Amino acid sequence: MKVELVSHTPDPERTVAMAVRTCHAPEVPKGKMNDVQITRLLKLVRNLGHESVFEHVSFTFAIDGVSRALTHQLVRHRIASFSQQSQRYVKLEHFSFVMPPLVKNKPDAAKLFEDTMKGLAVTYGKLADMGIPMEDARYVLPNAAESSIVVTMNARSLFNFFELRSCLKAQWEIRKLSNLMLKKVTEVAPSIFEGAGPACKSKGVCPENDTKCKFYPGD
Ligand SMILES: Cc1cc2nc3c(=O)[nH]c(=O)nc-3n(C[C@H](O)[C@H](O)[C@H](O)COP(=O)(O)OP(=O)(O)OC[C@H]3O[C@@H](n4cnc5c(N)ncnc54)[C@H](O)[C@@H]3O)c2cc1C
């Protein structure tokens, strides 16, 4: 899995702070705030639940080497924009695939998995040789087939994404992606994403009500 934060709104923390201050100012405030004031203000609005101000800043990620099983979950997040590698236009005769760690760790399961992938690649190639268009040959491609996708989300939508997908109950591959994305946005906007993460961390509640989870926040 390769995840790159390729671009984001310039000066995201100052942009959100300006939006917050506008709510109580006679005109959009142009005066400079220092970093301490910005951090304090962002924390305050986050705690108040005044989250719409975080919609003014967005983050674009380039994601490679993830499975179609992952991207199918990712694109369910409607408050986001996506551009994904097309299986209609990109020939995937020798497709790469993602093998889940639990399969990889069992030699006989790994061999069965790998042989199945090779068999599907051969079938795909044979269908193509028979003149079947890629948009139809792709029906034999598996959930494991690797894909590439560009995703843009605003900070508020990312809060929701991290709550759902960084949770220990989330599926392992999208959880890995979510944690990598969280790390990258925290590097460029620490005051915005301070406290972001699974609901047990960001809200102190467990939507899964999993009392056995090591992070269960309790009563
Ligand atoms: C652990 C887990 C298991 C899951 N299992 C399944 C499953 O078995 N089957 C399945 O189909 N999906 C499943 N999902 C996907 C889930 O139902 C959501 O589609 C996905 O997580 C996107 O979340 P979202 O709707 O909050 O995000 P977004 O689509 O980005 O929406 C963000 C927020 O905007 C608001 N919103 C967006 N659209 C609307 C709307 N039309 N009306 C009102 N409010 C809206 C909501 O507050 C929403 O939380 C699962 C997700 C998780 C995390």
The ligand as an SDF file (V2000), in Angstrom:
LIG
                    3D

 53 58  0  0  0  0  0  0  0  0999 V2000
  -17.4970   -1.4770   10.6830 C   0  0  0  0  0  0  0  0  0  0  0  0
  -18.3200   -1.1570    9.4450 C   0  0  0  0  0  0  0  0  0  0  0  0
  -19.1390   -2.1280    8.8930 C   0  0  0  0  0  0  0  0  0  0  0  0
  -19.9230   -1.8350    7.7820 C   0  0  0  0  0  0  0  0  0  0  0  0
  -20.7010   -2.8010    7.2360 N   0  0  0  0  0  0  0  0  0  0  0  0
  -21.4760   -2.5390    6.1580 C   0  0  0  0  0  0  0  0  0  0  0  0
  -22.3090   -3.5280    5.5950 C   0  0  0  0  0  0  0  0  0  0  0  0
  -22.3690   -4.6600    6.0550 O   0  0  0  0  0  0  0  0  0  0  0  0
  -23.0710   -3.2040    4.5130 N   0  0  0  0  0  0  0  0  0  0  0  0
  -23.0560   -1.9430    3.9640 C   0  0  0  0  0  0  0  0  0  0  0  0
  -23.7680   -1.6770    3.0090 O   0  0  0  0  0  0  0  0  0  0  0  0
  -22.2340   -0.9730    4.4690 N   0  0  0  0  0  0  0  0  0  0  0  0
  -21.4580   -1.2440    5.5420 C   0  0  0  0  0  0  0  0  0  0  0  0
  -20.6360   -0.2680    6.0460 N   0  0  0  0  0  0  0  0  0  0  0  0
  -20.5590    1.0270    5.3610 C   0  0  0  0  0  0  0  0  0  0  0  0
  -21.3650    2.1160    6.1240 C   0  0  0  0  0  0  0  0  0  0  0  0
  -22.7340    1.7980    6.1660 O   0  0  0  0  0  0  0  0  0  0  0  0
  -21.2030    3.4920    5.4310 C   0  0  0  0  0  0  0  0  0  0  0  0
  -21.7350    3.4320    4.1320 O   0  0  0  0  0  0  0  0  0  0  0  0
  -19.7590    3.9350    5.3290 C   0  0  0  0  0  0  0  0  0  0  0  0
  -19.0660    3.6930    6.5180 O   0  0  0  0  0  0  0  0  0  0  0  0
  -19.7130    5.4390    5.0080 C   0  0  0  0  0  0  0  0  0  0  0  0
  -20.0180    6.1440    6.1840 O   0  0  0  0  0  0  0  0  0  0  0  0
  -20.8700    7.4900    6.1780 P   0  0  0  0  0  0  0  0  0  0  0  0
  -22.1890    7.2860    5.5370 O   0  0  0  0  0  0  0  0  0  0  0  0
  -20.8530    7.9930    7.5930 O   0  0  0  0  0  0  0  0  0  0  0  0
  -19.9070    8.4400    5.2980 O   0  0  0  0  0  0  0  0  0  0  0  0
  -20.3500    9.5420    4.2370 P   0  0  0  0  0  0  0  0  0  0  0  0
  -21.1060    8.9450    3.1340 O   0  0  0  0  0  0  0  0  0  0  0  0
  -19.0570   10.2420    3.8700 O   0  0  0  0  0  0  0  0  0  0  0  0
  -21.2960   10.4830    5.0380 O   0  0  0  0  0  0  0  0  0  0  0  0
  -20.7850   11.2900    6.0850 C   0  0  0  0  0  0  0  0  0  0  0  0
  -21.9400   11.7310    6.9660 C   0  0  0  0  0  0  0  0  0  0  0  0
  -22.7790   12.5990    6.2030 O   0  0  0  0  0  0  0  0  0  0  0  0
  -24.1360   12.3690    6.5470 C   0  0  0  0  0  0  0  0  0  0  0  0
  -24.8360   11.8920    5.3530 N   0  0  0  0  0  0  0  0  0  0  0  0
  -24.2930   11.5220    4.1610 C   0  0  0  0  0  0  0  0  0  0  0  0
  -25.2420   11.1930    3.2900 N   0  0  0  0  0  0  0  0  0  0  0  0
  -26.4210   11.3360    3.9290 C   0  0  0  0  0  0  0  0  0  0  0  0
  -27.7670   11.1160    3.5760 C   0  0  0  0  0  0  0  0  0  0  0  0
  -28.1290   10.6770    2.3660 N   0  0  0  0  0  0  0  0  0  0  0  0
  -28.7230   11.3660    4.4730 N   0  0  0  0  0  0  0  0  0  0  0  0
  -28.4230   11.8200    5.7180 C   0  0  0  0  0  0  0  0  0  0  0  0
  -27.1510   12.0290    6.1540 N   0  0  0  0  0  0  0  0  0  0  0  0
  -26.1660   11.7970    5.2440 C   0  0  0  0  0  0  0  0  0  0  0  0
  -24.1390   11.3190    7.6670 C   0  0  0  0  0  0  0  0  0  0  0  0
  -24.1020   11.9880    8.9090 O   0  0  0  0  0  0  0  0  0  0  0  0
  -22.8330   10.6010    7.4410 C   0  0  0  0  0  0  0  0  0  0  0  0
  -22.3180    9.9830    8.6250 O   0  0  0  0  0  0  0  0  0  0  0  0
  -19.8510   -0.5510    7.1700 C   0  0  0  0  0  0  0  0  0  0  0  0
  -19.0130    0.4180    7.7330 C   0  0  0  0  0  0  0  0  0  0  0  0
  -18.2490    0.1380    8.8520 C   0  0  0  0  0  0  0  0  0  0  0  0
  -17.3400    1.1890    9.4250 C   0  0  0  0  0  0  0  0  0  0  0  0
  1  2  1  0
  2  3  1  0
  2 52  2  0
  3  4  2  0
  4  5  1  0
  4 50  1  0
  5  6  2  0
  6  7  1  0
  6 13  1  0
  7  8  2  0
  7  9  1  0
  9 10  1  0
 10 11  2  0
 10 12  1  0
 12 13  2  0
 13 14  1  0
 14 15  1  0
 14 50  1  0
 15 16  1  0
 16 17  1  0
 16 18  1  0
 18 19  1  0
 18 20  1  0
 20 21  1  0
 20 22  1  0
 22 23  1  0
 23 24  1  0
 24 25  2  0
 24 26  1  0
 24 27  1  0
 27 28  1  0
 28 29  2  0
 28 30  1  0
 28 31  1  0
 31 32  1  0
 32 33  1  0
 33 34  1  0
 33 48  1  0
 34 35  1  0
 35 36  1  0
 35 46  1  0
 36 37  1  0
 36 45  1  0
 37 38  2  0
 38 39  1  0
 39 40  1  0
 39 45  2  0
 40 41  1  0
 40 42  2  0
 42 43  1  0
 43 44  2  0
 44 45  1  0
 46 47  1  0
 46 48  1  0
 48 49  1  0
 50 51  2  0
 51 52  1  0
 52 53  1  0
M  END
$$$$
